[in-house]
Amino acid sequence: MSGVPAQPQARSPAPLPASAPPVATPLAAMPPVATSLAATTAAPSPTTSPLPASSPAAWPASAGDAPMPDPSAPAPSASPAQPVLLVRDLTVRFERGGRRFNAVDGVSFAVAPGETLGLVGESGSGKTTIGRAILQLLPQGSTVEGAVLHEGVALNTLSAAALRARRARLQMIFQDPVSSFNPRRAVEEIVAEGLAIQGLPRAERTRRVEAALADVGMSREAVRGRRPHQFSGGQCQRIAIARALAVGPELIVCDEPVASLDVSVQAQVINLLGDIRARRALALIFISHDLAVVRNVSDRVAVLYLGRIVEIGTNDALYARPAHPYTRMLLDAVPVPDASRRLVPAAVPAEMPSRLAPPSGCRFRTRCPRAQSLCAEAEPQLRPVPAGQQVACHFPHDEPAPGAA
């Protein structure tokens, strides 16, 4: 991610408040969505594949963008049948050295109000690209197909003014908070920036900034007149969360929000996000390469490999009985604090293939211990397995191994 370089930290950062309350009990998970829709960025295609029963069959017409919500107001009730976000057959193409490749290829999912969906996978699997595509923050020159719908409105069809107004309800927390801040501005100005863009009066901006900072355990007096380089990494991440909360969003994309923090600060930030989600009925998309972290915050998890979802399901089902060999490989790589456990060397190649020339058929077949000739001939599609999740694999672990009697 591009941004201004981080400034040296001050010798005495402001004291951190006590840890936030523990993560709330996950809300009921919403069944995964697997759809097919051929659409372009100019306008969604009028011909769509039928959605499964777990997805809304129709979206209500939007009457325009409502005024920016007050984040301190009680969370509005929402119908559980209507997702706050629906991604249909999303494909994102980039160009490198005169060659085009798919960073994201046919990804579909839905996020229910108050739900946390975890996106996991190795570096280069397309997690951050999906988050940026949802917020329409992709670089120039990229090509987007498919649809990203917020309350039935395709975000990629909105004008610049309409998209700016709607972004108050869709926010993002970046992996490196300091590089996303203007180093010349005071922290209270950074938190209030979105409110100023929306044209709120100064008194209302002050009230909302104080409420957002209080939500993350910081006071306006503690940050008054201070700039980002005068705070620790954990404090800067709290400030980034406050900036996102100030405009009263319905959904926040969290892009590796704890990757650069030490373990104790990670726990504080994760507890903080869980507490805020429970109190405000926020929906979260939590992007991470760390399955142990995702397990603590997510209701459902989507596993990505080379731009495609290879497995998606509820937290409990996916971690208890991973069906895709790639998911099992990721879980086997999670350290376990058990000295008696024997470490088994990985039996698969460590590197992913190039996205410029992905393998035919199943993209994981070059690293998969269960691969057969069929895997090179046909690309597997998401399908349900007995454990309850959906998996894109010809020979998932819930079924007999290839060659078994």
Contacts in CASP RR format, 6 or more apart in sequence:
PFRMAT RR
TARGET T0000
AUTHOR 0000-0000-0000
METHOD contacts of the structure
MODEL  1
MSGVPAQPQARSPAPLPASAPPVATPLAAMPPVATSLAATTAAPSPTTSP
LPASSPAAWPASAGDAPMPDPSAPAPSASPAQPVLLVRDLTVRFERGGRR
FNAVDGVSFAVAPGETLGLVGESGSGKTTIGRAILQLLPQGSTVEGAVLH
EGVALNTLSAAALRARRARLQMIFQDPVSSFNPRRAVEEIVAEGLAIQGL
PRAERTRRVEAALADVGMSREAVRGRRPHQFSGGQCQRIAIARALAVGPE
LIVCDEPVASLDVSVQAQVINLLGDIRARRALALIFISHDLAVVRNVSDR
VAVLYLGRIVEIGTNDALYARPAHPYTRMLLDAVPVPDASRRLVPAAVPA
EMPSRLAPPSGCRFRTRCPRAQSLCAEAEPQLRPVPAGQQVACHFPHDEP
APGAA
1 128 0 8 1.000
1 174 0 8 1.000
1 175 0 8 1.000
1 176 0 8 1.000
1 179 0 8 1.000
1 180 0 8 1.000
2 179 0 8 1.000
3 179 0 8 1.000
3 180 0 8 1.000
4 179 0 8 1.000
4 181 0 8 1.000
4 182 0 8 1.000
4 183 0 8 1.000
5 179 0 8 1.000
6 176 0 8 1.000
6 178 0 8 1.000
6 179 0 8 1.000
6 228 0 8 1.000
6 229 0 8 1.000
7 178 0 8 1.000
7 183 0 8 1.000
7 227 0 8 1.000
7 228 0 8 1.000
7 229 0 8 1.000
8 229 0 8 1.000
9 229 0 8 1.000
9 230 0 8 1.000
9 231 0 8 1.000
9 232 0 8 1.000
9 233 0 8 1.000
10 229 0 8 1.000
10 230 0 8 1.000
10 231 0 8 1.000
13 230 0 8 1.000
13 231 0 8 1.000
13 232 0 8 1.000
13 235 0 8 1.000
14 218 0 8 1.000
14 222 0 8 1.000
14 223 0 8 1.000
14 226 0 8 1.000
14 230 0 8 1.000
14 231 0 8 1.000
14 235 0 8 1.000
15 222 0 8 1.000
16 232 0 8 1.000
16 234 0 8 1.000
16 235 0 8 1.000
16 268 0 8 1.000
17 217 0 8 1.000
17 218 0 8 1.000
19 267 0 8 1.000
19 268 0 8 1.000
19 271 0 8 1.000
20 217 0 8 1.000
20 268 0 8 1.000
20 271 0 8 1.000
20 272 0 8 1.000
20 274 0 8 1.000
20 275 0 8 1.000
21 271 0 8 1.000
21 275 0 8 1.000
22 271 0 8 1.000
22 275 0 8 1.000
23 270 0 8 1.000
23 271 0 8 1.000
23 273 0 8 1.000
23 274 0 8 1.000
23 275 0 8 1.000
23 296 0 8 1.000
23 297 0 8 1.000
24 274 0 8 1.000
24 275 0 8 1.000
24 277 0 8 1.000
24 278 0 8 1.000
26 116 0 8 1.000
26 298 0 8 1.000
26 299 0 8 1.000
26 315 0 8 1.000
27 112 0 8 1.000
27 114 0 8 1.000
27 115 0 8 1.000
27 299 0 8 1.000
28 80 0 8 1.000
28 299 0 8 1.000
29 115 0 8 1.000
29 299 0 8 1.000
29 300 0 8 1.000
29 313 0 8 1.000
29 314 0 8 1.000
29 315 0 8 1.000
30 54 0 8 1.000
30 80 0 8 1.000
30 83 0 8 1.000
30 110 0 8 1.000
30 111 0 8 1.000
30 112 0 8 1.000
30 115 0 8 1.000
30 299 0 8 1.000
30 300 0 8 1.000
31 52 0 8 1.000
31 54 0 8 1.000
32 54 0 8 1.000
32 109 0 8 1.000
32 110 0 8 1.000
32 300 0 8 1.000
32 302 0 8 1.000
32 312 0 8 1.000
32 313 0 8 1.000
32 382 0 8 1.000
32 389 0 8 1.000
32 390 0 8 1.000
33 51 0 8 1.000
33 52 0 8 1.000
33 54 0 8 1.000
33 55 0 8 1.000
33 86 0 8 1.000
33 108 0 8 1.000
33 109 0 8 1.000
33 110 0 8 1.000
34 52 0 8 1.000
34 108 0 8 1.000
34 312 0 8 1.000
34 381 0 8 1.000
34 382 0 8 1.000
34 390 0 8 1.000
35 48 0 8 1.000
35 49 0 8 1.000
35 51 0 8 1.000
35 52 0 8 1.000
35 55 0 8 1.000
35 88 0 8 1.000
35 89 0 8 1.000
35 108 0 8 1.000
36 48 0 8 1.000
36 49 0 8 1.000
36 89 0 8 1.000
36 108 0 8 1.000
37 44 0 8 1.000
37 45 0 8 1.000
37 48 0 8 1.000
37 49 0 8 1.000
37 88 0 8 1.000
37 89 0 8 1.000
37 108 0 8 1.000
37 146 0 8 1.000
37 147 0 8 1.000
38 45 0 8 1.000
38 47 0 8 1.000
38 89 0 8 1.000
38 145 0 8 1.000
38 146 0 8 1.000
39 45 0 8 1.000
39 48 0 8 1.000
39 88 0 8 1.000
39 89 0 8 1.000
39 145 0 8 1.000
39 146 0 8 1.000
39 147 0 8 1.000
40 145 0 8 1.000
40 146 0 8 1.000
41 143 0 8 1.000
41 144 0 8 1.000
41 145 0 8 1.000
41 146 0 8 1.000
41 156 0 8 1.000
41 157 0 8 1.000
42 157 0 8 1.000
43 154 0 8 1.000
43 157 0 8 1.000
44 146 0 8 1.000
44 147 0 8 1.000
44 154 0 8 1.000
44 157 0 8 1.000
48 88 0 8 1.000
51 57 0 8 1.000
55 83 0 8 1.000
55 86 0 8 1.000
55 110 0 8 1.000
56 81 0 8 1.000
56 82 0 8 1.000
56 83 0 8 1.000
56 86 0 8 1.000
59 82 0 8 1.000
59 86 0 8 1.000
59 149 0 8 1.000
59 151 0 8 1.000
59 152 0 8 1.000
60 82 0 8 1.000
60 151 0 8 1.000
60 152 0 8 1.000
62 151 0 8 1.000
62 152 0 8 1.000
62 153 0 8 1.000
64 162 0 8 1.000
65 162 0 8 1.000
65 165 0 8 1.000
65 166 0 8 1.000
68 165 0 8 1.000
68 168 0 8 1.000
68 169 0 8 1.000
68 195 0 8 1.000
68 198 0 8 1.000
68 200 0 8 1.000
68 247 0 8 1.000
68 248 0 8 1.000
69 76 0 8 1.000
69 168 0 8 1.000
69 169 0 8 1.000
69 248 0 8 1.000
69 250 0 8 1.000
70 208 0 8 1.000
70 248 0 8 1.000
71 208 0 8 1.000
71 211 0 8 1.000
71 212 0 8 1.000
71 215 0 8 1.000
71 245 0 8 1.000
71 246 0 8 1.000
71 247 0 8 1.000
71 248 0 8 1.000
71 249 0 8 1.000
71 280 0 8 1.000
72 207 0 8 1.000
72 208 0 8 1.000
72 211 0 8 1.000
75 279 0 8 1.000
75 280 0 8 1.000
75 281 0 8 1.000
76 281 0 8 1.000
78 84 0 8 1.000
78 113 0 8 1.000
78 281 0 8 1.000
80 112 0 8 1.000
80 113 0 8 1.000
82 113 0 8 1.000
82 151 0 8 1.000
83 110 0 8 1.000
83 111 0 8 1.000
83 112 0 8 1.000
83 113 0 8 1.000
84 111 0 8 1.000
84 112 0 8 1.000
84 113 0 8 1.000
84 114 0 8 1.000
84 150 0 8 1.000
84 151 0 8 1.000
84 250 0 8 1.000
84 251 0 8 1.000
84 283 0 8 1.000
85 110 0 8 1.000
85 111 0 8 1.000
85 134 0 8 1.000
85 148 0 8 1.000
85 149 0 8 1.000
85 150 0 8 1.000
85 170 0 8 1.000
85 251 0 8 1.000
85 283 0 8 1.000
85 285 0 8 1.000
86 110 0 8 1.000
86 111 0 8 1.000
86 147 0 8 1.000
86 148 0 8 1.000
86 149 0 8 1.000
86 152 0 8 1.000
87 107 0 8 1.000
87 108 0 8 1.000
87 109 0 8 1.000
87 110 0 8 1.000
87 130 0 8 1.000
87 134 0 8 1.000
87 147 0 8 1.000
87 148 0 8 1.000
87 149 0 8 1.000
88 108 0 8 1.000
88 146 0 8 1.000
88 147 0 8 1.000
88 148 0 8 1.000
88 149 0 8 1.000
89 106 0 8 1.000
89 107 0 8 1.000
89 108 0 8 1.000
89 145 0 8 1.000
89 146 0 8 1.000
89 147 0 8 1.000
90 104 0 8 1.000
90 106 0 8 1.000
90 107 0 8 1.000
90 108 0 8 1.000
90 130 0 8 1.000
90 133 0 8 1.000
90 144 0 8 1.000
90 145 0 8 1.000
90 146 0 8 1.000
90 147 0 8 1.000
90 148 0 8 1.000
91 102 0 8 1.000
91 104 0 8 1.000
91 105 0 8 1.000
91 106 0 8 1.000
91 107 0 8 1.000
91 144 0 8 1.000
91 145 0 8 1.000
91 146 0 8 1.000
92 102 0 8 1.000
92 103 0 8 1.000
92 104 0 8 1.000
92 129 0 8 1.000
92 130 0 8 1.000
92 133 0 8 1.000
92 138 0 8 1.000
92 142 0 8 1.000
92 143 0 8 1.000
92 144 0 8 1.000
93 100 0 8 1.000
93 101 0 8 1.000
93 102 0 8 1.000
93 103 0 8 1.000
93 142 0 8 1.000
93 143 0 8 1.000
93 144 0 8 1.000
93 145 0 8 1.000
94 100 0 8 1.000
94 101 0 8 1.000
94 103 0 8 1.000
94 141 0 8 1.000
94 142 0 8 1.000
95 101 0 8 1.000
95 141 0 8 1.000
96 356 0 8 1.000
99 356 0 8 1.000
100 143 0 8 1.000
101 355 0 8 1.000
101 356 0 8 1.000
102 307 0 8 1.000
102 355 0 8 1.000
103 124 0 8 1.000
103 126 0 8 1.000
103 129 0 8 1.000
103 307 0 8 1.000
103 355 0 8 1.000
104 126 0 8 1.000
104 129 0 8 1.000
104 130 0 8 1.000
104 133 0 8 1.000
104 307 0 8 1.000
105 306 0 8 1.000
105 307 0 8 1.000
105 308 0 8 1.000
106 146 0 8 1.000
106 308 0 8 1.000
107 130 0 8 1.000
107 304 0 8 1.000
107 307 0 8 1.000
107 308 0 8 1.000
107 309 0 8 1.000
108 309 0 8 1.000
109 117 0 8 1.000
109 302 0 8 1.000
109 309 0 8 1.000
109 312 0 8 1.000
111 117 0 8 1.000
111 251 0 8 1.000
111 283 0 8 1.000
111 285 0 8 1.000
112 283 0 8 1.000
113 250 0 8 1.000
113 281 0 8 1.000
113 283 0 8 1.000
114 277 0 8 1.000
114 281 0 8 1.000
114 282 0 8 1.000
114 283 0 8 1.000
114 284 0 8 1.000
115 283 0 8 1.000
115 284 0 8 1.000
115 299 0 8 1.000
115 300 0 8 1.000
116 274 0 8 1.000
116 277 0 8 1.000
116 283 0 8 1.000
116 284 0 8 1.000
116 285 0 8 1.000
116 286 0 8 1.000
116 297 0 8 1.000
116 298 0 8 1.000
116 299 0 8 1.000
116 300 0 8 1.000
117 283 0 8 1.000
117 284 0 8 1.000
117 285 0 8 1.000
117 286 0 8 1.000
117 298 0 8 1.000
117 299 0 8 1.000
117 300 0 8 1.000
117 301 0 8 1.000
117 302 0 8 1.000
118 285 0 8 1.000
118 286 0 8 1.000
118 287 0 8 1.000
118 288 0 8 1.000
118 294 0 8 1.000
118 297 0 8 1.000
118 298 0 8 1.000
118 300 0 8 1.000
118 301 0 8 1.000
118 302 0 8 1.000
119 127 0 8 1.000
119 130 0 8 1.000
119 131 0 8 1.000
119 285 0 8 1.000
119 286 0 8 1.000
119 287 0 8 1.000
119 288 0 8 1.000
119 301 0 8 1.000
119 302 0 8 1.000
119 304 0 8 1.000
120 127 0 8 1.000
120 288 0 8 1.000
120 289 0 8 1.000
120 290 0 8 1.000
120 291 0 8 1.000
120 294 0 8 1.000
120 301 0 8 1.000
120 302 0 8 1.000
120 303 0 8 1.000
120 304 0 8 1.000
120 330 0 8 1.000
121 127 0 8 1.000
121 289 0 8 1.000
121 303 0 8 1.000
121 304 0 8 1.000
121 305 0 8 1.000
121 330 0 8 1.000
122 289 0 8 1.000
122 305 0 8 1.000
122 330 0 8 1.000
122 352 0 8 1.000
123 289 0 8 1.000
124 306 0 8 1.000
124 307 0 8 1.000
124 352 0 8 1.000
124 355 0 8 1.000
125 304 0 8 1.000
125 305 0 8 1.000
125 306 0 8 1.000
125 307 0 8 1.000
125 352 0 8 1.000
126 304 0 8 1.000
126 307 0 8 1.000
127 255 0 8 1.000
127 287 0 8 1.000
127 288 0 8 1.000
127 289 0 8 1.000
127 304 0 8 1.000
128 175 0 8 1.000
128 255 0 8 1.000
128 256 0 8 1.000
128 287 0 8 1.000
129 138 0 8 1.000
129 307 0 8 1.000
130 287 0 8 1.000
130 304 0 8 1.000
131 137 0 8 1.000
131 172 0 8 1.000
131 253 0 8 1.000
131 255 0 8 1.000
131 285 0 8 1.000
131 287 0 8 1.000
132 138 0 8 1.000
132 172 0 8 1.000
133 144 0 8 1.000
133 148 0 8 1.000
134 148 0 8 1.000
134 155 0 8 1.000
134 170 0 8 1.000
134 253 0 8 1.000
134 285 0 8 1.000
135 167 0 8 1.000
135 170 0 8 1.000
135 172 0 8 1.000
135 253 0 8 1.000
136 148 0 8 1.000
136 155 0 8 1.000
136 156 0 8 1.000
136 163 0 8 1.000
137 172 0 8 1.000
138 144 0 8 1.000
144 156 0 8 1.000
146 156 0 8 1.000
147 154 0 8 1.000
147 156 0 8 1.000
148 154 0 8 1.000
148 155 0 8 1.000
148 156 0 8 1.000
149 155 0 8 1.000
150 166 0 8 1.000
150 169 0 8 1.000
150 170 0 8 1.000
150 251 0 8 1.000
153 166 0 8 1.000
155 163 0 8 1.000
155 166 0 8 1.000
155 170 0 8 1.000
158 166 0 8 1.000
164 197 0 8 1.000
165 198 0 8 1.000
168 194 0 8 1.000
168 198 0 8 1.000
168 247 0 8 1.000
168 248 0 8 1.000
168 249 0 8 1.000
169 247 0 8 1.000
169 248 0 8 1.000
169 249 0 8 1.000
169 250 0 8 1.000
169 251 0 8 1.000
170 249 0 8 1.000
170 250 0 8 1.000
170 251 0 8 1.000
170 252 0 8 1.000
170 253 0 8 1.000
171 244 0 8 1.000
171 245 0 8 1.000
171 247 0 8 1.000
171 248 0 8 1.000
171 249 0 8 1.000
171 251 0 8 1.000
171 252 0 8 1.000
171 253 0 8 1.000
172 244 0 8 1.000
172 252 0 8 1.000
172 253 0 8 1.000
172 254 0 8 1.000
172 255 0 8 1.000
173 237 0 8 1.000
173 240 0 8 1.000
173 241 0 8 1.000
173 244 0 8 1.000
173 252 0 8 1.000
173 253 0 8 1.000
173 254 0 8 1.000
173 255 0 8 1.000
173 257 0 8 1.000
174 180 0 8 1.000
174 240 0 8 1.000
174 255 0 8 1.000
175 255 0 8 1.000
175 256 0 8 1.000
175 257 0 8 1.000
175 259 0 8 1.000
175 260 0 8 1.000
176 260 0 8 1.000
177 228 0 8 1.000
177 233 0 8 1.000
177 236 0 8 1.000
177 237 0 8 1.000
177 239 0 8 1.000
177 240 0 8 1.000
178 228 0 8 1.000
178 229 0 8 1.000
178 233 0 8 1.000
178 236 0 8 1.000
180 240 0 8 1.000
181 190 0 8 1.000
181 228 0 8 1.000
181 236 0 8 1.000
181 239 0 8 1.000
181 240 0 8 1.000
182 190 0 8 1.000
183 227 0 8 1.000
183 228 0 8 1.000
183 229 0 8 1.000
184 227 0 8 1.000
185 193 0 8 1.000
185 227 0 8 1.000
186 223 0 8 1.000
186 224 0 8 1.000
186 225 0 8 1.000
186 226 0 8 1.000
186 227 0 8 1.000
187 223 0 8 1.000
187 225 0 8 1.000
187 226 0 8 1.000
187 227 0 8 1.000
187 228 0 8 1.000
187 231 0 8 1.000
187 239 0 8 1.000
188 209 0 8 1.000
188 213 0 8 1.000
188 220 0 8 1.000
188 223 0 8 1.000
188 224 0 8 1.000
188 225 0 8 1.000
190 228 0 8 1.000
190 239 0 8 1.000
190 243 0 8 1.000
191 209 0 8 1.000
191 212 0 8 1.000
191 213 0 8 1.000
191 239 0 8 1.000
191 242 0 8 1.000
191 243 0 8 1.000
191 246 0 8 1.000
192 205 0 8 1.000
192 206 0 8 1.000
192 208 0 8 1.000
192 209 0 8 1.000
192 246 0 8 1.000
193 243 0 8 1.000
194 243 0 8 1.000
194 246 0 8 1.000
194 247 0 8 1.000
195 204 0 8 1.000
195 205 0 8 1.000
195 208 0 8 1.000
195 209 0 8 1.000
195 246 0 8 1.000
195 247 0 8 1.000
196 205 0 8 1.000
198 247 0 8 1.000
200 208 0 8 1.000
208 246 0 8 1.000
209 220 0 8 1.000
209 242 0 8 1.000
209 246 0 8 1.000
210 219 0 8 1.000
210 220 0 8 1.000
211 246 0 8 1.000
212 242 0 8 1.000
212 243 0 8 1.000
212 245 0 8 1.000
212 246 0 8 1.000
213 219 0 8 1.000
213 220 0 8 1.000
213 223 0 8 1.000
213 242 0 8 1.000
215 241 0 8 1.000
215 242 0 8 1.000
215 245 0 8 1.000
215 276 0 8 1.000
216 238 0 8 1.000
216 239 0 8 1.000
216 241 0 8 1.000
216 242 0 8 1.000
216 245 0 8 1.000
216 272 0 8 1.000
216 276 0 8 1.000
217 238 0 8 1.000
217 272 0 8 1.000
218 235 0 8 1.000
218 238 0 8 1.000
218 239 0 8 1.000
218 242 0 8 1.000
223 231 0 8 1.000
223 239 0 8 1.000
228 236 0 8 1.000
228 239 0 8 1.000
231 239 0 8 1.000
232 265 0 8 1.000
233 260 0 8 1.000
233 261 0 8 1.000
233 265 0 8 1.000
234 261 0 8 1.000
234 265 0 8 1.000
234 268 0 8 1.000
234 269 0 8 1.000
237 257 0 8 1.000
237 258 0 8 1.000
237 261 0 8 1.000
237 265 0 8 1.000
237 269 0 8 1.000
238 269 0 8 1.000
238 272 0 8 1.000
240 257 0 8 1.000
241 257 0 8 1.000
241 269 0 8 1.000
241 272 0 8 1.000
241 273 0 8 1.000
241 276 0 8 1.000
244 252 0 8 1.000
245 276 0 8 1.000
245 280 0 8 1.000
248 280 0 8 1.000
249 282 0 8 1.000
250 282 0 8 1.000
250 283 0 8 1.000
251 282 0 8 1.000
251 283 0 8 1.000
251 284 0 8 1.000
251 285 0 8 1.000
252 282 0 8 1.000
252 283 0 8 1.000
252 284 0 8 1.000
252 285 0 8 1.000
253 284 0 8 1.000
253 285 0 8 1.000
253 287 0 8 1.000
254 273 0 8 1.000
254 284 0 8 1.000
254 285 0 8 1.000
254 286 0 8 1.000
254 287 0 8 1.000
255 287 0 8 1.000
256 287 0 8 1.000
256 288 0 8 1.000
256 289 0 8 1.000
257 269 0 8 1.000
257 273 0 8 1.000
257 286 0 8 1.000
258 265 0 8 1.000
258 266 0 8 1.000
258 269 0 8 1.000
258 270 0 8 1.000
258 288 0 8 1.000
258 293 0 8 1.000
259 288 0 8 1.000
259 289 0 8 1.000
259 290 0 8 1.000
261 269 0 8 1.000
266 293 0 8 1.000
270 293 0 8 1.000
270 296 0 8 1.000
270 297 0 8 1.000
273 284 0 8 1.000
273 286 0 8 1.000
273 297 0 8 1.000
274 297 0 8 1.000
276 282 0 8 1.000
277 284 0 8 1.000
284 297 0 8 1.000
286 294 0 8 1.000
286 297 0 8 1.000
286 298 0 8 1.000
288 294 0 8 1.000
291 301 0 8 1.000
291 319 0 8 1.000
291 330 0 8 1.000
291 331 0 8 1.000
291 334 0 8 1.000
292 334 0 8 1.000
294 301 0 8 1.000
295 301 0 8 1.000
295 315 0 8 1.000
295 319 0 8 1.000
298 315 0 8 1.000
299 314 0 8 1.000
299 315 0 8 1.000
300 312 0 8 1.000
300 313 0 8 1.000
300 314 0 8 1.000
300 315 0 8 1.000
301 312 0 8 1.000
301 313 0 8 1.000
301 314 0 8 1.000
301 315 0 8 1.000
301 318 0 8 1.000
301 319 0 8 1.000
302 309 0 8 1.000
302 311 0 8 1.000
302 312 0 8 1.000
302 313 0 8 1.000
303 309 0 8 1.000
303 310 0 8 1.000
303 311 0 8 1.000
303 312 0 8 1.000
303 318 0 8 1.000
303 324 0 8 1.000
303 326 0 8 1.000
303 327 0 8 1.000
303 330 0 8 1.000
304 310 0 8 1.000
305 326 0 8 1.000
305 352 0 8 1.000
305 363 0 8 1.000
305 364 0 8 1.000
306 352 0 8 1.000
306 353 0 8 1.000
306 355 0 8 1.000
306 358 0 8 1.000
306 363 0 8 1.000
306 364 0 8 1.000
307 355 0 8 1.000
308 363 0 8 1.000
308 392 0 8 1.000
309 382 0 8 1.000
309 392 0 8 1.000
310 324 0 8 1.000
310 326 0 8 1.000
310 327 0 8 1.000
310 364 0 8 1.000
310 391 0 8 1.000
310 392 0 8 1.000
310 393 0 8 1.000
311 318 0 8 1.000
311 322 0 8 1.000
311 323 0 8 1.000
311 324 0 8 1.000
311 326 0 8 1.000
311 327 0 8 1.000
311 389 0 8 1.000
311 390 0 8 1.000
311 391 0 8 1.000
311 392 0 8 1.000
311 393 0 8 1.000
312 318 0 8 1.000
312 382 0 8 1.000
312 389 0 8 1.000
312 390 0 8 1.000
313 388 0 8 1.000
313 389 0 8 1.000
313 390 0 8 1.000
314 388 0 8 1.000
314 389 0 8 1.000
317 387 0 8 1.000
317 388 0 8 1.000
317 389 0 8 1.000
318 327 0 8 1.000
318 389 0 8 1.000
319 331 0 8 1.000
320 387 0 8 1.000
321 387 0 8 1.000
321 397 0 8 1.000
321 398 0 8 1.000
322 328 0 8 1.000
322 331 0 8 1.000
322 397 0 8 1.000
323 385 0 8 1.000
323 387 0 8 1.000
323 389 0 8 1.000
323 391 0 8 1.000
323 393 0 8 1.000
323 396 0 8 1.000
323 397 0 8 1.000
323 398 0 8 1.000
324 364 0 8 1.000
324 391 0 8 1.000
324 392 0 8 1.000
324 393 0 8 1.000
324 396 0 8 1.000
324 397 0 8 1.000
325 364 0 8 1.000
325 368 0 8 1.000
325 369 0 8 1.000
325 370 0 8 1.000
325 393 0 8 1.000
325 396 0 8 1.000
325 397 0 8 1.000
326 364 0 8 1.000
326 367 0 8 1.000
326 368 0 8 1.000
328 397 0 8 1.000
329 346 0 8 1.000
329 348 0 8 1.000
329 367 0 8 1.000
332 344 0 8 1.000
332 346 0 8 1.000
333 346 0 8 1.000
347 369 0 8 1.000
348 367 0 8 1.000
348 368 0 8 1.000
348 369 0 8 1.000
349 366 0 8 1.000
349 367 0 8 1.000
352 367 0 8 1.000
353 359 0 8 1.000
353 363 0 8 1.000
353 366 0 8 1.000
359 365 0 8 1.000
359 366 0 8 1.000
359 376 0 8 1.000
360 376 0 8 1.000
360 377 0 8 1.000
361 375 0 8 1.000
361 376 0 8 1.000
361 377 0 8 1.000
361 378 0 8 1.000
361 379 0 8 1.000
361 380 0 8 1.000
362 368 0 8 1.000
362 371 0 8 1.000
362 375 0 8 1.000
362 376 0 8 1.000
362 378 0 8 1.000
362 379 0 8 1.000
362 380 0 8 1.000
362 392 0 8 1.000
362 393 0 8 1.000
362 394 0 8 1.000
363 379 0 8 1.000
364 371 0 8 1.000
365 371 0 8 1.000
365 375 0 8 1.000
365 376 0 8 1.000
368 375 0 8 1.000
370 395 0 8 1.000
370 401 0 8 1.000
370 402 0 8 1.000
372 394 0 8 1.000
372 395 0 8 1.000
372 402 0 8 1.000
374 394 0 8 1.000
375 394 0 8 1.000
375 395 0 8 1.000
378 394 0 8 1.000
380 392 0 8 1.000
380 393 0 8 1.000
380 394 0 8 1.000
381 392 0 8 1.000
382 390 0 8 1.000
382 391 0 8 1.000
382 392 0 8 1.000
383 390 0 8 1.000
383 391 0 8 1.000
383 392 0 8 1.000
384 390 0 8 1.000
385 391 0 8 1.000
385 396 0 8 1.000
385 398 0 8 1.000
385 399 0 8 1.000
386 398 0 8 1.000
387 398 0 8 1.000
391 398 0 8 1.000
395 401 0 8 1.000
395 402 0 8 1.000
END
